[in-house]
């Protein structure tokens, strides 16, 4: 295929975004094993956890324990920090990459951050400034870029305005999230074009898709055509958002790898090892893997444990 990138970076979010909504607590040593397996499969970036308050996301209450368990290899893995308290914990552990998570809509900002759409920037500004002053790299997520379960369709100019404000705080990359999976290929193209028109470059943007309506791979292809070279994905298609009930699983890393391989796009991931990892995690969780490629290549992962 012509006009597509020669190489893509997969930003693996399974250990954080993939596991955060699991009802049963996953043992910390299993999380550490999950991270190590993903790194060994060739994934260049693996987001390990979030330093969110345990009251809000109990599954990630062991964030400090996990990062300590990962030791030196964990220091280069990104973690989500919701505020300055989260950053403090990351700094104490000597971590080098953090991410903030903002909202493109008023309602989700209130529900997820307990801040208004405008107030979120006042919360993030000192977090990003302190992180950058300490030499850390900062990534910014903006959620609800295509639709919000409470507000409906989100205006493109609103998404661009919020996204640029988050990025301009000092982030190196902005990840655009289809949090509830309602986006379609034409909307992906339009939003990327709007950000470029607003002065951002495609290498400053990443795309984060959920597969609620089965559109994640089609949307990834539209992103490739638009020149985006970084894609968030979750091993085995795990994930959801604890504050948006309609947010189902993330784009499965295996499904994305299969697409990229078929298109001749370099990604550096060993699909066999990745499938083995997701099949193993499906066993840990005690339920089938949502990924179509995992089910096809590892039939046991499609069966409910007895």
VENTAHU-V439984 format. One line per field, one symbol per residue. ss: DSSP state (~ for helix, > for strand, _ for the rest). phi: phi as a letter, one per 40 degrees, with the letter a starting at -180 (. if undefined). psi: psi as a letter, one per 30 degrees, with the letter a starting at -180 (. if undefined). A space follows every 50 residues. Layout:
ss=???
phi=???
psi=???
This chain:
ss=______>_>>>>_~~~~~_________~~~~~~~~~~~~~____>>__>> _______~~~__~~~~~~~~~~~~____>>___~~~~~~~~~____>>>> >>>__~~~~~~~~_____~~~~~~~~~~~~~~~___>>>>>>>___>>__ _>>__~~~~~~~~~~~~~____>>>>>>______~~~~~~~~~~~~~___ _~~~>>>>>>_____~~~~~~~~~~____>>>>>~~~___>__>_____> _>~~~~~~~~~~___>____~~~~~~~~~~~~~~~______~~~~~~_~~ ~~____
phi=.cgbccabbcbcbdcbccccbcccccdccccccddccccccgccbbccab cccdccbddbccdcccccccgdccccccbcbcaccccdcccdcgcbbbbb bbbcbcccccccbfbcdcccccccdcccccccccgccbbbbbcfcbabcb bgcbddccccccccccccchccabccbcdbgccbdcccdccccccccchc bcccbbbbbbbdbgbcccccccccccgcbbbcabdggchibcbbdcccdc dcdccccccccccgccbgcccdcccdcccccdcccgaccccccccccbdc ccbccc
psi=klglkfkkkkjkgefdeeffgkekkkkeeeeeeeeeeeeffgkfkjjeak hlkfeeiefgfgeeeeeeefbefffgkllkjfaeeeeeeeeegglfklkl jlkfleeeeeeefhlleefeeeefeeeeeeeefggkkkkkkklhfflkfe fbkkkefeeeeeeeeeeffglfkkkjkieggflleeeeeeeeeeeefggl lfffklkjklhegggeeeeeeeeeffgkgkkklkkggllakfgjfgjall kkeeeeeeeeeffgkkfgkjeeeeeeeeeeeeeefhllkfkeeeeefief ffkkk.
